[in-house]
Amino acid sequence: MEYKDMIEQLTSLINNNQLISATISQPRAKSDEIKRIRLKPVELQGVYHIQFEYQYERILKHDNIELSGIPAKIDFLLQQFRQVQAEFKEEKIHIQLSKKFKILWKSERVVTKTVVNLSHNRKKNYLLDEDTAYPFLIRLGVQTPDGKVKKQKHDKFRQINRFVEFIDDALDYLPKDRPVRILDFGSGKSYLTFALYHYLHIEKGLDIKVTGLDLKKEVIEECQQIANDLNYDNLEFLVGDINDYNEETSVDMVVTLHACDVATDMALARAVKWGAKVILSVPCCQHELNTQLNSPSLDVMLQHGLVKERFAALATDSIRAELLKLVGYEAQLLEFIDMEHTPKNILIRAYFTGKRPTTGEQEKYKAFVEFLGAKPFLEKELQNYL
Ligand SMILES: C[S@@+](CC[C@H](N)C(=O)[O-])C[C@H]1O[C@@H](n2cnc3c(N)ncnc32)[C@H](O)[C@@H]1O
């Protein structure tokens, strides 16, 4: 079989509403970031699409392609991957491509037909269940009194669930022989603060003490009232500025969700000073670097305000991760939530390891900030630790 005939045959099976699911795997280049791609049909606003789910080392990304775009997409992917396993309504196929694009096509008839689920929004396995009434979510207005997530609060519900997943992944790094001390900086209406208290204390039975801190007096007072009403004894809310908060000597986990601009850096700096084992931080509106950037080699990009703003935000988060590495953390920037739900989609995850940086790592950081002309707030905050 010729390569172009294979693409034609495969895409006509997909486009004739036959696909149940498929996996494209075996990247030709070992360095390829995408490990495999899963395909399934989905119906979006009444239109049949194929959803491509790209599996990277640590994250998944999706895009939904209309049928007219399928041949080019499949062709593009099969230039880079060597195996396809696909289940159609009446047959299963296995395609293997050699290094030189020689094709082995195996097909097997399917006796029982499978019903295809076209729902794009099949129920997700959230740690906080969509159909369970949670008193704190009802009080915070995320759920109706009978426990349904309100339509306009779905994004918030997804965000806190995703954040709780990251907290769940970090449990091994937290102490088990004493109460775990947790700070949520810039907690605002404190959806996350309540959610993590509920998940860790009420569902997992961990001994924890949680504080949510924010500038907004009235909002914080209301949160404290809710915590009192629900008998959440080890959850407190304080009014205050992160920069003035020096009550603690030791904290195990610091979280922030969309703490504005350098408020994120203030929180990171405090976490480092307290030797927090776990830092989970989703930054927001990073303006600081935007006014500092001064790198003629980047003018082609930075002349465009929009690009400059995005570049500044990405550079800020990269600098934050690098600084955390230099002070003994294993730090990563991970996808928090897909772009379709919020553009603020990077999560900084840092676990304390105590590893000292090499001279090379320190120099790499210095060269980067010098190149940008940046004087990061967090670097100044951490100068005694660098
Ligand atoms: C976008 S809101 C996010 C609130 C909450 N974490 C959430 O995701 O729903 C940012 C919050 O950070 C708080 N904030 C900003 N700077 C702060 C500071 N220096 N100290 C304490 N809170 C601060 C604001 O008052 C605001 O409530």
The ligand as an SDF file (V2000), in Angstrom:
LIG
                    3D

 27 29  0  0  0  0  0  0  0  0999 V2000
   -7.8860   37.5910   41.6210 C   0  0  0  0  0  0  0  0  0  0  0  0
   -8.1660   37.4970   43.3170 S   0  0  0  0  0  0  0  0  0  0  0  0
   -8.0410   35.7760   43.5940 C   0  0  0  0  0  0  0  0  0  0  0  0
   -8.7340   35.3330   44.8220 C   0  0  0  0  0  0  0  0  0  0  0  0
   -8.7600   33.8440   45.0980 C   0  0  0  0  0  0  0  0  0  0  0  0
   -7.4340   33.3170   45.3610 N   0  0  0  0  0  0  0  0  0  0  0  0
   -9.4350   33.0820   44.0000 C   0  0  0  0  0  0  0  0  0  0  0  0
   -8.7430   32.5190   43.1510 O   0  0  0  0  0  0  0  0  0  0  0  0
  -10.6560   33.1040   43.9240 O   0  0  0  0  0  0  0  0  0  0  0  0
   -6.6490   38.1160   43.9800 C   0  0  0  0  0  0  0  0  0  0  0  0
   -6.7240   38.3930   45.4440 C   0  0  0  0  0  0  0  0  0  0  0  0
   -5.4230   38.7380   45.9250 O   0  0  0  0  0  0  0  0  0  0  0  0
   -5.5830   39.6930   46.9400 C   0  0  0  0  0  0  0  0  0  0  0  0
   -4.3030   40.4130   47.1120 N   0  0  0  0  0  0  0  0  0  0  0  0
   -3.6080   41.1300   46.1830 C   0  0  0  0  0  0  0  0  0  0  0  0
   -2.4890   41.6460   46.7270 N   0  0  0  0  0  0  0  0  0  0  0  0
   -2.4710   41.2470   48.0190 C   0  0  0  0  0  0  0  0  0  0  0  0
   -1.5740   41.4650   49.0960 C   0  0  0  0  0  0  0  0  0  0  0  0
   -0.4610   42.1900   48.9350 N   0  0  0  0  0  0  0  0  0  0  0  0
   -1.8580   40.9110   50.2930 N   0  0  0  0  0  0  0  0  0  0  0  0
   -2.9790   40.1680   50.4640 C   0  0  0  0  0  0  0  0  0  0  0  0
   -3.8610   39.9270   49.4740 N   0  0  0  0  0  0  0  0  0  0  0  0
   -3.6180   40.4650   48.2790 C   0  0  0  0  0  0  0  0  0  0  0  0
   -6.7030   40.5850   46.4250 C   0  0  0  0  0  0  0  0  0  0  0  0
   -7.3200   41.3220   47.4600 O   0  0  0  0  0  0  0  0  0  0  0  0
   -7.6340   39.5570   45.7800 C   0  0  0  0  0  0  0  0  0  0  0  0
   -8.6430   39.1240   46.6550 O   0  0  0  0  0  0  0  0  0  0  0  0
  1  2  1  0
  2  3  1  0
  2 10  1  0
  3  4  1  0
  4  5  1  0
  5  6  1  0
  5  7  1  0
  7  8  2  0
  7  9  1  0
 10 11  1  0
 11 12  1  0
 11 26  1  0
 12 13  1  0
 13 14  1  0
 13 24  1  0
 14 15  1  0
 14 23  1  0
 15 16  2  0
 16 17  1  0
 17 18  1  0
 17 23  2  0
 18 19  1  0
 18 20  2  0
 20 21  1  0
 21 22  2  0
 22 23  1  0
 24 25  1  0
 24 26  1  0
 26 27  1  0
M  CHG  2   2   1   9  -1
M  END
$$$$
